Amino acid sequence: MLPNRMQLTKTVEEQLKRLKSNTDITPNVSARIAFFRSVESGFTFTKNDEKKLDGSLVLDKITWLGETQLITEQVLKLKYPELAGKALQSAWAAHVEDGIAALRNHRTLSYFSSGI
């Protein structure tokens, strides 16, 4: 399962914060949307995708995942049965990074919602 405290890369964190300033959607909610967009698009995490998770926004997994915690962890375990702990967190972070690419430039909430 995922660790209790999780973080993303600085770059993704900055993109989530910029998206919040444009749309008022909090980084944790944007991260959830980005994760599931990435999974739906067919992205698959590999060790080559692993990056240093050096963001300053360290939140517990309940805050990052909210009501999607169980399904998020189950999707990750089904997709990556060989991963656990920090490696599973890296997979989650890679999916958030992949998914946020399509969302990060939205300027308003209505534009954001139409892009989902």
C-alpha positions as CSV (number, residue, x, y, z in Angstrom):
1,M,0.0,0.0,0.0
2,L,0.9,3.6,-0.3
3,P,2.9,5.3,2.5
4,N,1.0,7.5,4.9
5,R,3.0,10.7,3.9
6,M,3.3,11.4,0.2
7,Q,4.7,14.1,-2.1
8,L,5.2,14.9,-5.7
9,T,8.0,16.4,-7.7
10,K,8.5,20.2,-7.5
11,T,7.5,20.7,-11.1
12,V,4.2,18.9,-10.7
13,E,3.6,20.7,-7.4
14,E,4.1,24.1,-9.1
15,Q,1.7,23.1,-11.9
16,L,-0.9,22.1,-9.3
17,K,-0.5,25.4,-7.5
18,R,-0.8,27.4,-10.7
19,L,-3.9,25.5,-11.6
20,K,-5.3,26.3,-8.2
21,S,-4.6,30.0,-8.7
22,N,-6.5,29.9,-12.0
23,T,-9.4,27.6,-11.1
24,D,-9.6,27.5,-7.3
25,I,-9.4,23.7,-7.4
26,T,-7.1,22.5,-4.6
27,P,-3.9,20.6,-5.5
28,N,-5.1,17.4,-3.9
29,V,-8.4,17.4,-5.9
30,S,-6.5,18.2,-9.1
31,A,-4.0,15.4,-8.4
32,R,-6.9,12.9,-8.1
33,I,-8.3,14.0,-11.4
34,A,-4.9,13.9,-13.0
35,F,-4.2,10.4,-11.7
36,F,-7.4,8.9,-13.1
37,R,-7.0,10.7,-16.4
38,S,-3.6,9.2,-16.7
39,V,-4.9,5.7,-15.9
40,E,-7.7,6.1,-18.4
41,S,-5.2,7.2,-21.1
42,G,-3.3,3.9,-20.7
43,F,-0.1,5.4,-19.2
44,T,2.1,2.8,-17.6
45,F,4.8,3.6,-15.0
46,T,8.3,2.1,-15.5
47,K,11.5,2.5,-13.5
48,N,12.7,4.9,-16.2
49,D,9.8,7.2,-15.3
50,E,10.9,7.3,-11.6
51,K,11.9,10.8,-10.5
52,K,13.0,12.3,-7.2
53,L,9.9,13.2,-5.2
54,D,11.3,16.5,-3.9
55,G,8.2,18.7,-3.6
56,S,7.6,20.6,-0.4
57,L,3.9,19.8,-0.2
58,V,4.0,16.6,1.9
59,L,0.5,15.5,2.8
60,D,-0.9,12.4,4.3
61,K,-2.5,10.0,1.8
62,I,-6.0,10.7,3.2
63,T,-5.6,14.3,2.2
64,W,-4.1,13.5,-1.2
65,L,-6.6,10.8,-2.1
66,G,-9.7,11.7,-0.1
67,E,-12.7,9.4,-0.8
68,T,-10.7,7.9,-3.7
69,Q,-8.1,6.3,-1.4
70,L,-9.3,2.7,-1.6
71,I,-9.9,2.7,-5.4
72,T,-6.6,4.5,-6.1
73,E,-4.7,2.0,-4.1
74,Q,-6.5,-0.9,-5.7
75,V,-5.9,0.4,-9.2
76,L,-2.2,0.8,-8.4
77,K,-2.0,-2.7,-6.9
78,L,-3.8,-4.2,-9.9
79,K,-1.6,-2.3,-12.4
80,Y,1.7,-2.8,-10.5
81,P,1.4,-5.9,-8.3
82,E,5.2,-6.0,-7.8
83,L,5.4,-2.5,-6.3
84,A,4.9,-1.5,-2.6
85,G,5.6,1.5,-0.4
86,K,7.8,4.2,-1.9
87,A,7.9,2.5,-5.3
88,L,4.1,2.5,-5.4
89,Q,4.2,6.2,-4.4
90,S,6.5,6.9,-7.4
91,A,4.0,5.2,-9.7
92,W,1.2,7.3,-8.3
93,A,3.3,10.5,-8.7
94,A,4.2,9.5,-12.3
95,H,0.5,9.1,-13.1
96,V,-0.3,12.5,-11.6
97,E,2.5,14.0,-13.6
98,D,1.2,12.4,-16.8
99,G,-2.4,13.4,-16.1
100,I,-1.7,17.0,-15.1
101,A,-0.1,17.7,-18.5
102,A,-3.5,17.9,-20.1
103,L,-4.9,20.1,-17.3
104,R,-2.2,22.5,-16.2
105,N,-2.9,25.3,-18.7
106,H,-6.6,25.8,-18.0
107,R,-7.3,29.4,-17.1
108,T,-10.8,29.2,-15.6
109,L,-13.0,26.7,-13.8
110,S,-15.4,26.4,-16.7
111,Y,-12.6,25.8,-19.2
112,F,-11.1,23.2,-16.8
113,S,-14.5,21.4,-16.4
114,S,-15.0,21.2,-20.1
115,G,-11.5,19.7,-20.5
116,I,-12.2,16.8,-18.2
